[in-house]
């Protein structure tokens, strides 16, 4: 059964209620005798995608082959390599 969130328009209290698709949810708030009108709050669905290589092997990079780590495909260097080269140049200038 799905879980729905209902919020009271009078006191602002929200609560979760489990009921079937065809069933009607609660109409009034029962918290401390409030008796305010309850309205259903729409929330994001709880979808979890599981599985080996989901997205990457399905349609992420075209042919499903992985690129080597750190390779952007455009000939650029890794950030760590750039830092190392900059440090070497700075050390050469100090000598």
Phi and psi in degrees as a GROMACS rama.xvg file:
@    title "Ramachandran Plot"
@    xaxis  label "Phi"
@    yaxis  label "Psi"
@TYPE xy
-75.7701  156.124  UNK-2
-107.876  130.001  UNK-3
-116.621  151.318  UNK-4
-106.619  129.684  UNK-5
-119.692  139.402  UNK-6
-126.023  136.846  UNK-7
-79.5185  131.692  UNK-8
-77.7061  -14.8648  UNK-9
-92.9908  -54.3988  UNK-10
-101.078  -13.872  UNK-11
84.5545  0.333911  UNK-12
-68.7274  135.906  UNK-13
-115.483  144.27  UNK-14
-147.588  155.64  UNK-15
-97.0133  138.212  UNK-16
-132.517  132.193  UNK-17
-99.8645  123.221  UNK-18
-157.719  163.705  UNK-19
-69.7373  168.091  UNK-20
-62.3981  -39.6391  UNK-21
-82.3202  -15.6322  UNK-22
-80.1556  148.749  UNK-23
-88.9592  141.931  UNK-24
-80.9372  179.829  UNK-25
-64.6983  149.591  UNK-26
-103.081  -32.7656  UNK-27
-125.645  152.102  UNK-28
-76.1948  135.631  UNK-29
-108.238  11.0243  UNK-30
-81.9328  118.93  UNK-31
48.5979  35.9334  UNK-32
70.0093  23.9765  UNK-33
-64.4571  -47.9757  UNK-34
59.5399  24.6661  UNK-35
-75.6526  164.939  UNK-36
-77.1493  131.242  UNK-37
-92.5449  136.873  UNK-38
-123.466  139.351  UNK-39
-75.367  133.284  UNK-40
-100.421  129.103  UNK-41
-85.5666  129.021  UNK-42
-123.549  165.829  UNK-43
-68.3791  142.212  UNK-44
-70.3266  149.404  UNK-45
-91.1119  86.9416  UNK-46
-111.216  128.951  UNK-47
-122.372  120.336  UNK-48
-92.9533  118.346  UNK-49
-120.856  158.13  UNK-50
134.216  157.875  UNK-51
-69.0115  121.802  UNK-52
69.0261  26.8326  UNK-53
-60.5075  134.353  UNK-54
78.9768  -48.1168  UNK-55
-64.9649  -48.0627  UNK-56
-88.3188  -18.5353  UNK-57
-79.1985  -55.7766  UNK-58
-154.348  16.9774  UNK-59
-77.8371  -41.0285  UNK-60
-127.088  22.4233  UNK-61
85.738  -80.5782  UNK-62
-91.7867  -1.42633  UNK-63
85.1383  -4.26401  UNK-64
-83.4861  140.044  UNK-65
-85.7318  145.128  UNK-66
-82.8236  151.078  UNK-67
-59.9961  144.963  UNK-68
-60.0034  131.783  UNK-69
88.6501  -9.05879  UNK-70
-90.5948  116.36  UNK-71
-86.4821  -7.32632  UNK-72
84.6521  -6.99868  UNK-73
-111.862  12.7612  UNK-74
81.5423  4.47397  UNK-75
-79.0175  158.316  UNK-76
-91.4161  164.065  UNK-77
-70.1542  153.966  UNK-78
-61.8162  -37.8757  UNK-79
-65.6475  -35.7471  UNK-80
-67.4215  -38.8306  UNK-81
-63.5339  -41.3387  UNK-82
-64.8431  -42.4996  UNK-83
-61.6779  -43.6411  UNK-84
-65.0966  -38.9968  UNK-85
-65.5051  -38.7619  UNK-86
-66.552  -38.4059  UNK-87
-65.1135  -42.1374  UNK-88
-64.595  -39.891  UNK-89
-65.9812  -38.1958  UNK-90
-66.6261  -37.4871  UNK-91
-64.4531  -37.6094  UNK-92
-67.2532  -32.3404  UNK-93
-72.9085  -27.1488  UNK-94
